[in-house]
Structure formats: structure tokens, C-alpha cells
Amino acid sequence: MRDLYLRVFLGCSLAVCLWPAQEASSLAGEAKNNDVLLTAMQQELHRAKAALEKLDPAPYFMSYGVHEQTLTVAVGSQGSLINSTRGKSRSADVVVRVGSPALDNTHEGQGPSAITSGHISLSDDPDAITHGLWQLTYQEYRKASQAYLNTKTKTQVDVKEDDTSPDFSSETASVHTDESPLPAGPDAEGMRKMVREYSGWFAQHPHIQRSLVVLMAQSTRRYWVSTEGSRLVVPAGIVRLVMEAETQADDGMDLMRVETFQAETLGGLPGRAELSKRAEKMAADLEALRVAPPAEPFDGPALLSGRAAAVFFHEVLGHRLEGHRQRGEQEGQTFTKKINQQVLPEFLSVTDDPTQRTLDGTYLAGWYEYDDEGVPAARTEIIKDGVLKGFLMSRMPIQGFAKSNGHGRGQPGLMPTGRQGNLMVTSSRTVKDEELRHKLIAEIKKQGKPYGLYFEDIQGGFTLTQRVLPQAFMILPVMVWRVYPDGRPDELVRGVDIVGTPLAAINRIVLTGKKVDVFNGVCGAESGSVPVSASAPAMLFTDIEVQKRSHGLDRPPILPPPGFESGDARQAAKTGGR
């Protein structure tokens, strides 16, 4: 599952189909509009169910989900605005399950057959809304019924599966209609001003070849009704700021630094002074990386910062604990048969709690009230004192786990699967964070290694979970330091990838720090891109393997950037012209 924390975010936010903006009316008018949409959805769902259940094969479950979204995006580079968009859309997801919970059209990886999506009317015209839902429902029933017939044929000729669990779980209907008004839309001109100013910070550094600042504010109200009797209206708001800068080493290696900030409102983002410091550090990091030596393959002691450890656990462990990966003949099923067995060192525990909005004052991107299958979000204990207790479940049961725990997630238009929300790693074997460096040096000396590695920051990674490929992972660090046991200063290196296999890697942790850090990002998988967070303390590993990162051979630009033809110009840029 590849987690391109920046690239996926840009692909999702800038490719949204947009219409001209429609400003919010009065609060009373907004509530009335909500009633019109929800009532139209319920009436059309009831009509469709009554008609389709007379057919063969007949649906046993249907749901309508509508995402009403207002999106404002401003993009800047080199102190200039390069894109500004504001718009509103309504997209509908129609889900139809044909057959029975024991065997339906989603069986054995055919989940996409159960969902059809499209845009519906923005106006609160019941006839226009129901007409759009009617069209999508007809398309979806045809797709679902054909898939179900194929499934029945396949089960007749294939051997019996190891896991004969049903295809869909029975859950209590949820009723929750939050009609509270969405936050007022941000000042679009103010957002444009911010990205112009923030992107201008990078223009002062001639070694930065490309830079981008993206500010996105999104308000969403999600409506969901089902034939089980569920009825949900859930508002949400999120603001994301992404600052990206790139440079190039003399050997052609591209180098990138990315900082992302997320909050529920524009006012929740860090202030200008803090953001300016982050931008300056990004520029300084890139200058140091540009001249740093390339890394060499290495296997030995390593220390991961809390932020780096959080990404490590999300990739290496979290994806393998998602429920749907425990079922199916193509999945590697790393932990499927390990319930109540020790899978981590006994001092580590892991939970996933999407009900938690913040952690020590830091906003958690993976929080939500109800998942995308209408099930309330729930804190889920996955590993307790190193012992595996459960999985992150959608409404697709697996052997020993018949119910959802509110982790069925997916982006609009894609079928939800079990996914991470707020993954939290805690430890009972800790030392003060400043002591971890001494422990690392002691481990280097103990193993007789020339150096160890300190991973300060990681930008993402990916993992392979299907058995047709090696059960391996790759983590993409950004800031990596060689730590020498003889007292020499730490040495920054570039072009490092952490590689390995999960069962070996996660059991080489021997100690953690006390302070917990949070990584917010966007995770991509079969059910699309969803916001997630991961939190963990810094961790000491007895052994981590790294490999050299592949890179292109294009030479850096021969000409200096415009305005930096002389050393005097470079100095003026660094001092702000003083």
C-alpha cells in the first residue's frame, strides 16, 4: 500500500470536479436543504428496494451515500499564485449487494462490483436528485447482478476456501443527523495572499529548483441511508497546508523536503513565524543534502525519531492488521493465525482510535465519527503488551471476527475496506529521549559496527501484502545521519531506503523514548486515499537494513536561476537585500 503523503494529496484535491461556488444561505435555509436531500435519498432508496427485490437475483442490501463538498484551493510558487479554485460538488455512491450475506457479488475481491458513483444535482430539487440516484441505481444493479452470477459459478468449480466467513456482517442501524452549520468558507483572497507569501520564502534560495505551497480548505457534509434503517448526516471540515521544495545533487539525485500541516479550521494552522522557521529549515536541509555523501548499503543499529517510527509502524505493521488482508487466497496473511500470540516485544502496545481528535494538543487527521459503512468509529486494541488481539474490521467478516469495529473506510467512489485511522503505539520500556543516543552508541560498540544510523524524518513508504510478491516493505527517509561511536560529529547522508520483511523488523526494537510524536498524512490503498495519523515514541533498533536509492542521471541546470547570476545576488537574497 503506497502512501504518497504529498503526491496523493495533490492528486485528490486538485482533480476534484468543481462547479462555480454557491455561497451558504442562512442557517435555517441550510437545515431545510439538508432535509430535502436526505428525504429524497430515503424515498428513492425505498422505491428502488421495493422494485428490485421482485427480481432474480434480488438485492438484500442497498445504501445511498452523498458527499456534499465545498473546496477552496490556492497554489503558489516563487512568490506568485499559479492556481486558485473554489467550487461545490455533490457526488453520490450507490451500493447494491445481491444474493445473501453468506455469499454476494463482492466475494473474493469483487468489491468494486457493489458500488457505482456519479455527480448529482447541486440544486435542492427533489425530482433532479432522485432522477440522478435512479440512474446510478440501475447501472449498479446490472453490474452487481452480473458479478453475483459469476461468483456463484466460480464457487461451484473452485476448491473450498480456507476462510468461509460471510461476505457481509449484520450491524445495528445507526441514526445520527448532525444539522449543525458547516464552518464559514475561508476568505479566498486571504488564502491566495498566504500562498504567495509562503512560497516566496523559497525564492530566496538559489539551490531550490522547484517549490510549491498548496493551501486547501474543505467543508463536507456526508449523507448516508441504507435499507437496514441507518440514517446519517455528518459534517466535517479540514484545512491542509503543504510546503514542498526540491533540489538536485551534482550526481543527478533529486532531493525533496515536504512539510504538511492539518487542522479543522484555517486558524488551527501554525502561525506565520512558525511556518517561516519550517521553510528556512527545509531550505537548510536541502542545501546540506545536496552536498552530503550518498549512503551505502548497511545493516546495523539504528534510532528512529518518534515521527519516523510512526510512519514505520503505519507501513510495516498497520497495513498487515487491516481485516480484509486476513482473507483471500492472494493475501500474504502475515498475522492471520497469530491471534493471542506475541508479535511485538512485550513492552509495546498498539491501538487505533479514530474517535480521538487530538493527541497532546496535536490535531489527528485520522479521526471520524462514523465509518463509510455507517458503523460508529470505535477505539480498537490491536496489540496488548506485544500480544495480537484483533484486526481493523470493516463489514467484511473474517474467521473469528464477525463484526465491524468501525474501520470500513474509502474515498468517495470506491468500496470501503478495513483501514487505519489514528494508529497509536505506546511503550512501557522507556528512557528519556536524550538518553537514547547514548544507548545507540553503546549498541554500535557492542556490535563492532563502524557507525549506526539516526533517522530524523521520513516522508512515506509502501508495503507489499500479497503472497505473489515478497512480503517486504520500503520506507523512504529524508534526513538520515551516520552516528559514529568514537565521538566524531554525526554525518548527514542521502539516498537511503529502509528495506526489510515485517516479522524480522518489528522484533528488533529494544527501547523507546518517552515523548510521542504525530505524523499526519494521506494513505493510499485499494479503497482510495484517506486521511490518517500515526503516533509513536522514538525507537532504538538493534538492526535495520538500508539500501541505496535509485535516481536519475540528469545534470543539474547549467545556468544559475534568474537573479542569481553573481555571488552578490546570492548574498543579497540570503540577507533579504539588506
C-alpha positions as CSV (number, residue, x, y, z in Angstrom):
1,M,0.0,0.0,0.0
2,R,1.8,3.1,-1.2
3,D,1.5,6.2,1.0
4,L,2.4,9.2,-1.1
5,Y,1.7,11.7,1.6
6,L,2.2,14.7,-0.7
7,R,1.5,13.4,-4.2
8,V,-1.7,11.6,-3.3
9,F,-3.0,14.7,-1.5
10,L,-2.3,16.9,-4.6
11,G,-3.9,14.3,-6.9
12,C,-7.1,14.2,-4.8
13,S,-7.5,17.8,-4.0
14,L,-6.7,19.3,-7.4
15,A,-8.5,16.8,-9.6
16,V,-11.9,17.2,-7.9
17,C,-14.6,18.0,-10.3
18,L,-15.8,21.5,-9.5
19,W,-18.7,23.8,-10.3
20,P,-19.0,27.5,-9.7
21,A,-19.2,28.3,-6.0
22,Q,-22.5,28.7,-4.3
23,E,-22.4,30.6,-1.0
24,A,-24.2,29.2,2.0
25,S,-27.6,30.6,2.8
26,S,-29.0,31.3,6.2
27,L,-28.7,28.5,8.9
28,A,-32.4,27.9,8.6
29,G,-32.1,27.6,4.8
30,E,-29.2,25.2,5.2
31,A,-31.2,22.9,7.5
32,K,-34.1,22.9,5.1
33,N,-31.8,22.0,2.2
34,N,-30.4,19.1,4.3
35,D,-33.9,17.9,4.9
36,V,-34.7,18.0,1.1
37,L,-31.7,16.0,0.2
38,L,-32.0,13.4,3.0
39,T,-35.7,12.9,2.3
40,A,-35.2,12.5,-1.4
41,M,-32.5,9.9,-0.8
42,Q,-34.7,7.9,1.6
43,Q,-37.7,8.0,-0.7
44,E,-35.7,6.9,-3.8
45,L,-34.0,4.1,-1.8
46,H,-37.3,2.8,-0.6
47,R,-38.8,2.9,-4.1
48,A,-35.7,1.1,-5.6
49,K,-35.7,-1.6,-3.0
50,A,-39.4,-2.3,-3.5
51,A,-39.0,-2.7,-7.2
52,L,-35.6,-4.6,-7.3
53,E,-36.5,-7.1,-4.7
54,K,-39.0,-8.6,-7.1
55,L,-36.2,-9.5,-9.5
56,D,-33.9,-12.5,-9.6
57,P,-31.2,-12.1,-8.3
58,A,-32.6,-9.7,-5.7
59,P,-30.6,-7.2,-3.6
60,Y,-30.5,-7.9,0.1
61,F,-28.8,-4.6,1.0
62,M,-28.6,-1.2,-0.6
63,S,-27.3,2.2,0.5
64,Y,-27.0,5.7,-0.8
65,G,-24.2,8.0,0.2
66,V,-23.9,11.6,-0.8
67,H,-20.8,13.8,-0.2
68,E,-21.6,17.5,-0.5
69,Q,-18.3,19.3,-0.6
70,T,-17.1,22.9,-0.8
71,L,-13.5,23.1,-1.7
72,T,-11.2,26.1,-1.9
73,V,-7.6,25.7,-3.1
74,A,-4.8,28.1,-3.6
75,V,-1.4,27.1,-5.0
76,G,1.7,29.3,-5.1
77,S,5.3,29.1,-6.3
78,Q,8.2,31.6,-6.2
79,G,6.0,34.2,-4.5
80,S,3.4,34.0,-7.2
81,L,-0.1,32.5,-7.5
82,I,-0.3,29.7,-10.0
83,N,-3.8,28.3,-9.3
84,S,-6.8,29.3,-7.3
85,T,-10.1,27.4,-7.4
86,R,-13.3,27.4,-5.4
87,G,-16.2,25.2,-6.1
88,K,-19.0,23.0,-4.8
89,S,-20.0,19.4,-5.7
90,R,-22.4,16.6,-4.8
91,S,-21.2,13.1,-5.5
92,A,-23.4,10.0,-4.9
93,D,-22.3,6.4,-4.1
94,V,-24.9,3.7,-4.8
95,V,-24.1,0.4,-3.1
96,V,-26.0,-2.8,-4.1
97,R,-25.3,-6.2,-2.6
98,V,-27.0,-9.1,-4.5
99,G,-27.5,-12.6,-3.1
100,S,-27.2,-13.0,0.7
101,P,-24.8,-12.0,3.4
102,A,-23.3,-15.5,3.2
103,L,-22.4,-15.1,-0.5
104,D,-22.8,-11.9,-2.5
105,N,-21.4,-10.1,-5.5
106,T,-18.4,-8.7,-3.5
107,H,-16.9,-12.2,-2.9
108,E,-13.2,-12.8,-3.4
109,G,-12.1,-9.4,-4.3
110,Q,-15.1,-8.3,-6.3
111,G,-15.9,-5.3,-4.0
112,P,-15.9,-2.8,-6.9
113,S,-18.9,-4.6,-8.4
114,A,-21.0,-3.3,-5.5
115,I,-20.6,0.4,-6.0
116,T,-21.4,2.9,-8.7
117,S,-20.8,6.6,-8.4
118,G,-21.5,9.9,-10.1
119,H,-22.4,13.5,-9.6
120,I,-26.0,14.6,-8.8
121,S,-27.8,17.9,-8.9
122,L,-26.5,20.7,-6.7
123,S,-29.9,22.3,-6.5
124,D,-32.3,21.2,-3.8
125,D,-34.8,19.9,-6.4
126,P,-36.2,16.5,-5.2
127,D,-37.0,15.4,-8.8
128,A,-33.5,16.1,-10.0
129,I,-31.9,14.4,-7.1
130,T,-34.0,11.3,-7.3
131,H,-33.5,11.1,-11.1
132,G,-29.7,11.1,-10.6
133,L,-30.0,8.4,-7.9
134,W,-32.3,6.3,-10.1
135,Q,-29.8,6.3,-13.0
136,L,-26.9,5.3,-10.8
137,T,-29.0,2.6,-9.1
138,Y,-30.0,1.0,-12.4
139,Q,-26.3,0.9,-13.5
140,E,-25.2,-0.6,-10.3
141,Y,-27.9,-3.3,-10.1
142,R,-26.9,-4.5,-13.6
143,K,-23.2,-4.6,-12.6
144,A,-23.9,-6.3,-9.2
145,S,-26.2,-9.0,-10.6
146,Q,-23.8,-10.0,-13.3
147,A,-21.0,-10.2,-10.7
148,Y,-23.1,-12.3,-8.4
149,L,-23.9,-14.8,-11.2
150,N,-20.2,-15.1,-11.9
151,T,-19.4,-15.6,-8.3
152,K,-21.9,-18.4,-8.0
153,T,-20.4,-20.2,-11.0
154,K,-16.9,-19.7,-9.6
155,T,-17.7,-21.2,-6.2
156,Q,-19.1,-24.3,-8.0
157,V,-15.8,-25.1,-9.8
158,D,-13.2,-23.8,-7.3
159,V,-11.9,-25.7,-4.3
160,K,-13.2,-24.7,-0.9
161,E,-11.6,-21.6,0.6
162,D,-9.8,-21.6,3.9
163,D,-12.0,-18.9,5.4
164,T,-15.7,-19.5,4.7
165,S,-16.9,-16.4,6.6
166,P,-19.9,-14.5,5.2
167,D,-19.3,-11.6,2.8
168,F,-21.2,-9.1,4.9
169,S,-21.8,-8.6,8.6
170,S,-25.0,-7.8,10.4
171,E,-24.8,-4.5,12.2
172,T,-27.2,-2.3,14.3
173,A,-28.6,0.5,12.3
174,S,-27.1,3.9,13.1
175,V,-29.2,7.1,13.2
176,H,-27.3,10.4,13.7
177,T,-28.3,13.6,11.9
178,D,-26.0,16.5,12.8
179,E,-27.5,19.6,11.2
180,S,-25.0,22.0,12.7
181,P,-23.8,24.5,10.2
182,L,-20.6,24.0,8.4
183,P,-17.8,26.4,9.1
184,A,-17.9,29.6,7.1
185,G,-15.9,29.3,3.9
186,P,-12.4,30.8,4.3
187,D,-11.5,34.1,2.7
188,A,-10.3,33.0,-0.8
189,E,-8.3,36.2,-1.2
190,G,-6.6,35.7,2.2
191,M,-5.7,32.1,1.1
192,R,-4.1,33.4,-2.1
193,K,-2.2,36.0,-0.2
194,M,-0.9,33.3,2.2
195,V,0.4,31.0,-0.6
196,R,2.1,34.0,-2.4
197,E,3.9,35.0,0.8
198,Y,4.8,31.5,1.9
199,S,6.0,30.3,-1.5
200,G,8.2,33.5,-1.7
201,W,10.3,32.2,1.2
202,F,11.8,29.6,-1.1
203,A,12.5,32.0,-3.9
204,Q,15.3,33.4,-1.7
205,H,17.4,30.2,-2.1
206,P,19.1,29.6,-5.4
207,H,19.7,25.9,-4.7
208,I,16.0,25.2,-4.6
209,Q,15.0,24.3,-8.2
210,R,11.3,23.7,-7.6
211,S,8.9,24.7,-4.8
212,L,5.2,24.6,-4.2
213,V,2.9,25.8,-1.5
214,V,-0.7,24.3,-1.5
215,L,-3.4,25.5,0.8
216,M,-6.7,23.6,0.8
217,A,-9.8,24.2,2.8
218,Q,-12.6,21.6,2.5
219,S,-16.1,21.5,4.1
220,T,-18.0,18.3,3.7
221,R,-21.4,17.1,4.8
222,R,-21.9,13.4,4.3
223,Y,-25.4,11.9,4.0
224,W,-25.9,8.1,4.2
225,V,-29.0,6.0,4.2
226,S,-29.4,2.2,4.0
227,T,-32.1,-0.4,3.7
228,E,-31.2,-1.5,7.2
229,G,-32.7,1.7,8.5
230,S,-29.5,3.7,9.0
231,R,-29.7,7.5,8.5
232,L,-26.6,9.7,8.9
233,V,-25.8,13.3,8.4
234,V,-22.2,14.1,9.4
235,P,-20.4,17.4,8.9
236,A,-16.7,17.7,8.7
237,G,-14.0,20.3,7.9
238,I,-10.3,20.1,7.2
239,V,-7.6,22.5,6.2
240,R,-4.3,21.3,4.8
241,L,-1.1,23.3,4.1
242,V,1.6,21.6,2.2
243,M,5.1,23.1,1.6
244,E,7.3,21.3,-0.9
245,A,10.8,22.1,-2.0
246,E,13.2,20.2,-4.2
247,T,16.9,20.4,-5.2
248,Q,19.4,18.3,-7.1
249,A,22.8,16.9,-6.2
250,D,25.7,17.0,-8.6
251,D,25.3,13.3,-9.4
252,G,21.7,13.9,-10.6
253,M,19.9,12.7,-7.4
254,D,16.6,14.6,-6.9
255,L,16.1,15.6,-3.2
256,M,12.8,16.7,-1.7
257,R,11.6,18.1,1.7
258,V,7.9,18.3,2.5
259,E,6.1,19.7,5.5
260,T,2.4,19.2,5.9
261,F,0.1,20.9,8.5
262,Q,-3.6,19.9,9.1
263,A,-6.3,21.4,11.2
264,E,-10.1,21.7,11.3
265,T,-10.0,25.4,10.5
266,L,-7.6,27.9,9.0
267,G,-7.0,29.4,12.4
268,G,-5.8,26.0,13.7
269,L,-2.7,26.1,11.5
270,P,0.7,27.2,12.9
271,G,1.3,30.9,12.8
272,R,3.4,32.8,10.2
273,A,6.5,32.9,12.4
274,E,6.5,29.1,13.0
275,L,5.8,28.4,9.3
276,S,8.7,30.7,8.3
277,K,11.1,28.8,10.5
278,R,9.9,25.5,9.0
279,A,10.5,26.8,5.5
280,E,14.0,28.0,6.4
281,K,14.8,24.6,7.9
282,M,13.6,22.9,4.7
283,A,15.9,25.1,2.7
284,A,18.9,24.5,5.0
285,D,18.2,20.7,5.0
286,L,18.2,20.7,1.2
287,E,21.4,22.6,1.0
288,A,23.0,20.1,3.4
289,L,21.6,17.1,1.5
290,R,22.8,18.5,-1.9
291,V,26.4,18.2,-0.8
292,A,26.0,15.2,1.6
293,P,27.7,11.9,0.5
294,P,25.4,9.2,-0.8
295,A,24.6,6.4,1.6
296,E,25.9,2.8,1.2
297,P,24.1,-0.4,1.9
298,F,24.2,-1.0,5.7
299,D,22.8,-3.4,8.3
300,G,23.2,-2.4,11.9
301,P,21.9,-0.4,14.9
302,A,19.5,2.5,14.2
303,L,17.5,5.1,16.1
304,L,14.2,6.3,14.7
305,S,12.7,9.6,15.8
306,G,9.1,9.4,17.0
307,R,7.8,10.8,13.7
308,A,9.9,8.3,11.7
309,A,8.8,5.4,14.0
310,A,5.2,6.4,13.5
311,V,5.5,6.1,9.7
312,F,7.4,2.9,10.1
313,F,4.6,1.3,12.2
314,H,1.9,2.5,9.8
315,E,3.6,0.9,6.9
316,V,5.2,-2.2,8.3
317,L,2.6,-3.3,10.8
318,G,-0.6,-1.3,10.3
319,H,-1.5,-2.4,6.8
320,R,-1.0,-6.0,7.7
321,L,-3.5,-5.7,10.5
322,E,-6.3,-4.5,8.3
323,G,-9.1,-7.1,8.4
324,H,-9.5,-7.8,4.7
325,R,-5.9,-8.7,4.4
326,Q,-6.5,-11.8,6.6
327,R,-8.8,-13.3,4.0
328,G,-8.4,-14.3,0.3
329,E,-6.0,-16.7,-1.4
330,Q,-3.9,-13.8,-2.8
331,E,-3.1,-12.2,0.6
332,G,0.1,-12.9,2.5
333,Q,-1.8,-13.2,5.8
334,T,1.2,-12.3,7.9
335,F,-0.7,-12.2,11.2
336,T,-3.9,-14.1,10.4
337,K,-3.1,-17.2,12.5
338,K,-1.3,-15.3,15.3
339,I,-4.2,-14.1,17.5
340,N,-3.2,-14.3,21.2
341,Q,0.4,-14.9,20.2
342,Q,3.3,-12.5,20.8
343,V,4.1,-10.5,17.6
344,L,5.9,-7.5,19.1
345,P,8.3,-7.0,22.0
346,E,6.2,-7.3,25.2
347,F,6.7,-3.6,26.1
348,L,4.9,-2.4,23.0
349,S,1.1,-1.9,22.6
350,V,-0.8,-0.7,19.5
351,T,-4.3,0.7,19.3
352,D,-6.3,2.5,16.5
353,D,-8.6,5.2,17.9
354,P,-10.5,7.2,15.2
355,T,-12.6,8.8,17.9
356,Q,-9.7,10.9,19.2
357,R,-9.5,14.3,17.6
358,T,-6.2,15.4,19.2
359,L,-3.2,14.0,21.0
360,D,-1.4,16.3,23.4
361,G,-2.8,19.3,21.5
362,T,-1.9,18.0,18.1
363,Y,-4.7,17.5,15.6
364,L,-5.1,13.9,14.4
365,A,-6.0,13.6,10.7
366,G,-7.5,10.1,11.0
367,W,-10.4,11.0,13.3
368,Y,-14.0,10.5,12.3
369,E,-17.4,9.7,14.0
370,Y,-18.8,7.1,11.6
371,D,-17.0,5.0,9.0
372,D,-18.0,4.8,5.4
373,E,-20.3,1.8,6.0
374,G,-22.4,3.5,8.6
375,V,-20.8,2.0,11.6
376,P,-19.7,4.2,14.6
377,A,-16.0,4.7,14.9
378,A,-14.5,2.7,17.8
379,R,-11.2,2.5,19.7
380,T,-9.7,-0.8,18.8
381,E,-7.0,-2.6,20.8
382,I,-4.9,-4.4,18.2
383,I,-1.8,-5.4,20.2
384,K,-1.6,-5.5,24.0
385,D,1.9,-6.0,25.6
386,G,3.2,-7.5,22.4
387,V,0.3,-9.9,22.0
388,L,-2.0,-9.7,19.0
389,K,-5.7,-9.2,20.0
390,G,-7.5,-8.2,16.8
391,F,-7.7,-6.5,13.4
392,L,-9.2,-3.4,11.9
393,M,-12.5,-4.5,10.7
394,S,-14.9,-3.3,8.0
395,R,-18.2,-5.1,7.4
396,M,-16.4,-8.0,5.7
397,P,-16.1,-10.7,8.4
398,I,-13.1,-12.9,8.8
399,Q,-12.7,-16.1,10.8
400,G,-13.1,-15.3,14.5
401,F,-14.2,-11.7,13.8
402,A,-17.8,-11.5,12.7
403,K,-18.4,-7.8,13.3
404,S,-17.1,-4.4,12.2
405,N,-15.3,-2.2,14.6
406,G,-15.9,0.9,12.6
407,H,-12.8,0.9,10.4
408,G,-14.6,0.5,7.0
409,R,-13.1,3.4,5.0
410,G,-12.8,4.6,1.5
411,Q,-12.7,7.7,-0.6
412,P,-15.9,8.6,-2.4
413,G,-16.4,6.4,-5.4
414,L,-14.6,3.4,-4.0
415,M,-15.7,0.4,-1.9
416,P,-14.7,0.7,1.7
417,T,-12.3,-1.8,3.3
418,G,-10.7,-2.2,6.7
419,R,-8.3,0.8,7.1
420,Q,-6.2,2.6,9.7
421,G,-7.4,5.8,11.3
422,N,-5.3,7.0,14.2
423,L,-2.7,4.3,14.8
424,M,-1.1,4.8,18.3
425,V,2.0,3.0,19.5
426,T,2.8,3.1,23.3
427,S,5.7,1.7,25.3
428,S,6.3,0.6,28.8
429,R,10.1,0.4,28.4
430,T,11.2,4.0,28.1
431,V,14.1,6.3,28.8
432,K,14.5,10.0,28.5
433,D,14.8,10.8,24.8
434,E,18.3,12.3,25.2
435,E,19.5,9.0,26.7
436,L,18.5,7.1,23.5
437,R,21.6,8.4,21.7
438,H,23.9,7.0,24.4
439,K,22.1,3.7,24.1
440,L,22.5,3.8,20.3
441,I,26.3,4.4,20.6
442,A,26.6,1.6,23.2
443,E,24.8,-0.8,20.7
444,I,27.2,0.3,17.9
445,K,30.2,-0.5,20.1
446,K,28.7,-3.8,21.2
447,Q,28.2,-5.0,17.6
448,G,31.6,-3.6,16.5
449,K,30.0,-1.6,13.7
450,P,31.7,1.5,12.3
451,Y,28.6,3.6,12.8
452,G,24.9,3.5,13.4
453,L,22.1,5.4,11.7
454,Y,19.7,8.1,13.1
455,F,16.5,8.6,11.0
456,E,15.3,12.1,11.8
457,D,12.4,12.3,9.3
458,I,10.6,10.0,6.9
459,Q,8.3,11.2,4.0
460,G,6.4,7.9,3.4
461,G,6.8,4.5,2.0
462,F,5.0,1.4,0.8
463,T,4.5,-2.2,1.7
464,L,3.6,-5.4,-0.2
465,T,1.0,-7.7,1.4
466,Q,0.0,-10.1,-1.4
467,R,1.7,-13.5,-1.5
468,V,2.6,-13.4,-5.2
469,L,5.2,-10.8,-4.2
470,P,7.8,-10.8,-1.4
471,Q,6.3,-9.9,1.9
472,A,8.5,-6.8,2.2
473,F,8.4,-3.1,2.8
474,M,10.3,0.0,1.8
475,I,10.4,3.2,3.9
476,L,11.5,6.5,2.3
477,P,13.6,8.5,4.8
478,V,14.6,12.1,4.2
479,M,17.0,13.1,6.9
480,V,19.4,10.3,7.8
481,W,22.6,10.7,9.9
482,R,25.6,8.4,10.5
483,V,26.3,8.3,14.2
484,Y,30.0,7.4,15.0
485,P,30.9,5.7,18.3
486,D,34.3,7.5,18.5
487,G,32.9,10.9,19.1
488,R,33.1,12.3,15.6
489,P,30.3,14.6,14.6
490,D,27.2,13.0,13.0
491,E,27.3,12.9,9.2
492,L,24.3,13.5,7.0
493,V,23.8,11.1,4.1
494,R,21.4,11.0,1.3
495,G,19.8,8.4,-1.0
496,V,18.7,5.9,1.8
497,D,15.8,3.5,1.7
498,I,14.9,1.3,4.7
499,V,14.0,-2.2,3.5
500,G,13.1,-5.5,5.1
501,T,10.5,-8.0,6.0
502,P,7.9,-7.3,8.7
503,L,8.3,-10.2,11.1
504,A,12.0,-9.7,11.4
505,A,12.0,-5.9,11.5
506,I,9.4,-5.3,14.2
507,N,11.1,-7.6,16.7
508,R,14.4,-5.7,16.7
509,I,13.1,-2.9,18.8
510,V,14.7,-2.9,22.3
511,L,13.9,0.5,23.8
512,T,11.9,3.7,23.2
513,G,11.8,7.3,24.3
514,K,9.1,8.9,26.4
515,K,7.9,11.7,24.1
516,V,5.3,10.7,21.5
517,D,5.3,12.4,18.1
518,V,2.5,12.5,15.5
519,F,2.7,12.1,11.7
520,N,-0.4,13.2,9.8
521,G,-0.8,12.2,6.2
522,V,-2.9,10.6,3.4
523,C,-2.8,6.9,2.8
524,G,-3.5,5.2,-0.5
525,A,-4.8,1.7,-0.8
526,E,-7.5,-0.3,-2.7
527,S,-10.3,1.8,-1.3
528,G,-8.5,5.0,-2.3
529,S,-6.9,7.8,-0.3
530,V,-8.0,8.5,3.2
531,P,-6.5,10.8,5.9
532,V,-4.6,9.0,8.6
533,S,-2.3,9.7,11.5
534,A,0.2,7.6,13.3
535,S,1.9,8.4,16.7
536,A,4.9,6.7,18.4
537,P,7.9,7.4,20.6
538,A,11.4,7.4,19.3
539,M,12.7,3.8,19.0
540,L,16.1,2.0,19.2
541,F,16.5,-0.9,16.8
542,T,19.4,-3.4,17.2
543,D,19.3,-3.9,13.4
544,I,17.9,-2.0,10.4
545,E,18.8,-2.6,6.8
546,V,19.1,0.1,4.2
547,Q,19.8,0.2,0.5
548,K,20.9,2.8,-2.0
549,R,18.0,4.7,-3.6
550,S,17.8,4.7,-7.4
551,H,18.0,8.1,-9.1
552,G,18.3,9.7,-12.5
553,L,21.4,10.9,-14.1
554,D,20.2,14.3,-15.4
555,R,22.7,17.0,-14.7
556,P,21.7,19.9,-12.6
557,P,20.9,23.1,-14.5
558,I,24.0,24.7,-16.1
559,L,22.6,28.2,-15.8
560,P,22.0,29.8,-12.4
561,P,18.4,30.8,-11.6
562,P,17.4,34.2,-12.9
563,G,18.6,36.9,-10.5
564,F,21.4,34.8,-9.1
565,E,24.0,35.2,-11.8
566,S,26.6,36.6,-9.3
567,G,27.7,35.9,-5.8
568,D,26.5,39.4,-4.8
569,A,22.9,38.4,-5.9
570,R,23.1,35.3,-3.8
571,Q,24.2,37.2,-0.8
572,A,21.5,39.8,-1.2
573,A,18.9,37.0,-1.4
574,K,20.1,35.5,1.8
575,T,20.1,38.8,3.7
576,G,16.8,39.9,2.2
577,G,18.5,42.7,0.2
578,R,20.0,44.4,3.4
